[in-house]
Amino acid sequence: MKRKFRLTVRTYSLGVLALLLMLGCASPTERAEKLFEDGKYEEVLERYPQEPAADKAKQALAAKLLKDGQYQRVFTEFKGTAMAVEARVRYAEELLKQGKQDEVLADFGDTPAAIRAREMAAQALYDAGRVTEAARDYPQTPAGGRARDELARAEYERIMTFRSPDERRKALNEYLSDQTYAGTSSFAQAQLELAKLDGYKMPGNY
């Protein structure tokens, strides 16, 4: 019985020794690959950053963290990877869901969430009656566009109350130089009105 136990211990010891010898003879590249295959990505990056397996480990770790929802860590620690871009997009979406439009606009202006954040901000200003701010700060949004139309129409109608042609001409020139009104229907009307004042004949006007 004792002999059998000694043989078992001896056999185990030899196995451990063989494993240690095998690991000791393995190259850094091989050890890094083994760690990568075992899913120990952070250990690969920490111990073997110069080995080929490190690049694969970096991508794999970033993908894992992205899947786990650790967006901030991904776009902070893995800049330049496709996962970092996706992490920024997803994190911005989370901020938007939390109503943090200002943070999205300040730090994630290059994400799709920023488009919606601008639209929401413009709509909020428009609904609050802050039409000038909506038109000035968010001219390319739907609410900003409506605000620009309203401002352009109001200013054009005001100019058209001037009795003096010279006053109207001067005011229309100033109006047309203001990009706030450019592209609106009232802007086009102002161009036609100024042309009339300058003596140009309109098509069909004989």
Contacts in CASP RR format, 6 or more apart in sequence:
PFRMAT RR
TARGET T0000
AUTHOR 0000-0000-0000
METHOD contacts of the structure
MODEL  1
MKRKFRLTVRTYSLGVLALLLMLGCASPTERAEKLFEDGKYEEVLERYPQ
EPAADKAKQALAAKLLKDGQYQRVFTEFKGTAMAVEARVRYAEELLKQGK
QDEVLADFGDTPAAIRAREMAAQALYDAGRVTEAARDYPQTPAGGRARDE
LARAEYERIMTFRSPDERRKALNEYLSDQTYAGTSSFAQAQLELAKLDGY
KMPGNY
23 31 0 8 1.000
26 34 0 8 1.000
28 48 0 8 1.000
28 51 0 8 1.000
29 48 0 8 1.000
29 51 0 8 1.000
29 52 0 8 1.000
29 53 0 8 1.000
31 47 0 8 1.000
31 48 0 8 1.000
32 44 0 8 1.000
32 47 0 8 1.000
32 48 0 8 1.000
32 51 0 8 1.000
32 52 0 8 1.000
32 53 0 8 1.000
32 54 0 8 1.000
32 57 0 8 1.000
33 51 0 8 1.000
33 53 0 8 1.000
35 43 0 8 1.000
35 44 0 8 1.000
35 47 0 8 1.000
35 48 0 8 1.000
35 53 0 8 1.000
35 57 0 8 1.000
36 44 0 8 1.000
36 53 0 8 1.000
36 56 0 8 1.000
36 57 0 8 1.000
36 60 0 8 1.000
39 60 0 8 1.000
41 57 0 8 1.000
41 58 0 8 1.000
41 60 0 8 1.000
41 61 0 8 1.000
41 64 0 8 1.000
42 57 0 8 1.000
42 61 0 8 1.000
44 51 0 8 1.000
44 53 0 8 1.000
44 54 0 8 1.000
44 57 0 8 1.000
45 54 0 8 1.000
45 57 0 8 1.000
45 58 0 8 1.000
45 61 0 8 1.000
48 54 0 8 1.000
58 78 0 8 1.000
58 81 0 8 1.000
59 81 0 8 1.000
59 83 0 8 1.000
61 78 0 8 1.000
62 74 0 8 1.000
62 77 0 8 1.000
62 78 0 8 1.000
62 81 0 8 1.000
62 83 0 8 1.000
62 84 0 8 1.000
63 83 0 8 1.000
65 73 0 8 1.000
65 74 0 8 1.000
65 78 0 8 1.000
65 83 0 8 1.000
66 74 0 8 1.000
66 83 0 8 1.000
66 86 0 8 1.000
66 87 0 8 1.000
66 90 0 8 1.000
69 90 0 8 1.000
71 87 0 8 1.000
71 88 0 8 1.000
71 90 0 8 1.000
71 91 0 8 1.000
71 94 0 8 1.000
72 87 0 8 1.000
72 91 0 8 1.000
74 83 0 8 1.000
74 84 0 8 1.000
74 86 0 8 1.000
74 87 0 8 1.000
75 84 0 8 1.000
75 85 0 8 1.000
75 87 0 8 1.000
75 88 0 8 1.000
75 91 0 8 1.000
78 84 0 8 1.000
78 87 0 8 1.000
88 108 0 8 1.000
88 110 0 8 1.000
88 111 0 8 1.000
89 111 0 8 1.000
89 112 0 8 1.000
89 113 0 8 1.000
91 108 0 8 1.000
92 104 0 8 1.000
92 108 0 8 1.000
92 109 0 8 1.000
92 111 0 8 1.000
92 112 0 8 1.000
92 113 0 8 1.000
92 114 0 8 1.000
93 111 0 8 1.000
93 112 0 8 1.000
93 113 0 8 1.000
95 103 0 8 1.000
95 104 0 8 1.000
95 108 0 8 1.000
95 113 0 8 1.000
96 104 0 8 1.000
96 113 0 8 1.000
96 116 0 8 1.000
96 117 0 8 1.000
101 117 0 8 1.000
101 120 0 8 1.000
101 121 0 8 1.000
104 111 0 8 1.000
104 113 0 8 1.000
104 114 0 8 1.000
104 117 0 8 1.000
105 114 0 8 1.000
105 117 0 8 1.000
105 118 0 8 1.000
105 121 0 8 1.000
108 114 0 8 1.000
109 117 0 8 1.000
118 138 0 8 1.000
118 140 0 8 1.000
118 141 0 8 1.000
119 138 0 8 1.000
119 141 0 8 1.000
119 142 0 8 1.000
119 143 0 8 1.000
121 137 0 8 1.000
121 138 0 8 1.000
122 134 0 8 1.000
122 137 0 8 1.000
122 138 0 8 1.000
122 141 0 8 1.000
122 142 0 8 1.000
122 143 0 8 1.000
122 144 0 8 1.000
122 147 0 8 1.000
123 134 0 8 1.000
123 141 0 8 1.000
123 142 0 8 1.000
123 143 0 8 1.000
125 131 0 8 1.000
125 133 0 8 1.000
125 134 0 8 1.000
125 137 0 8 1.000
125 138 0 8 1.000
125 143 0 8 1.000
125 147 0 8 1.000
126 134 0 8 1.000
126 143 0 8 1.000
126 144 0 8 1.000
126 146 0 8 1.000
126 147 0 8 1.000
131 147 0 8 1.000
131 150 0 8 1.000
131 151 0 8 1.000
132 147 0 8 1.000
132 151 0 8 1.000
134 141 0 8 1.000
134 143 0 8 1.000
134 144 0 8 1.000
134 147 0 8 1.000
135 144 0 8 1.000
135 145 0 8 1.000
135 147 0 8 1.000
135 148 0 8 1.000
135 150 0 8 1.000
135 151 0 8 1.000
135 180 0 8 1.000
136 180 0 8 1.000
138 144 0 8 1.000
139 145 0 8 1.000
139 148 0 8 1.000
139 180 0 8 1.000
148 180 0 8 1.000
148 181 0 8 1.000
148 184 0 8 1.000
149 184 0 8 1.000
149 185 0 8 1.000
149 186 0 8 1.000
151 180 0 8 1.000
151 181 0 8 1.000
152 180 0 8 1.000
152 181 0 8 1.000
152 184 0 8 1.000
152 185 0 8 1.000
152 186 0 8 1.000
152 187 0 8 1.000
153 184 0 8 1.000
153 185 0 8 1.000
153 186 0 8 1.000
155 175 0 8 1.000
155 181 0 8 1.000
155 186 0 8 1.000
156 175 0 8 1.000
156 181 0 8 1.000
156 186 0 8 1.000
156 187 0 8 1.000
156 189 0 8 1.000
156 190 0 8 1.000
159 168 0 8 1.000
159 171 0 8 1.000
159 172 0 8 1.000
159 175 0 8 1.000
159 190 0 8 1.000
160 168 0 8 1.000
160 193 0 8 1.000
162 168 0 8 1.000
162 171 0 8 1.000
165 197 0 8 1.000
168 193 0 8 1.000
168 197 0 8 1.000
169 194 0 8 1.000
169 197 0 8 1.000
169 198 0 8 1.000
172 190 0 8 1.000
172 193 0 8 1.000
172 194 0 8 1.000
172 197 0 8 1.000
173 194 0 8 1.000
175 181 0 8 1.000
175 187 0 8 1.000
175 190 0 8 1.000
176 187 0 8 1.000
176 190 0 8 1.000
176 191 0 8 1.000
176 194 0 8 1.000
181 187 0 8 1.000
181 190 0 8 1.000
192 202 0 8 1.000
195 202 0 8 1.000
196 202 0 8 1.000
END
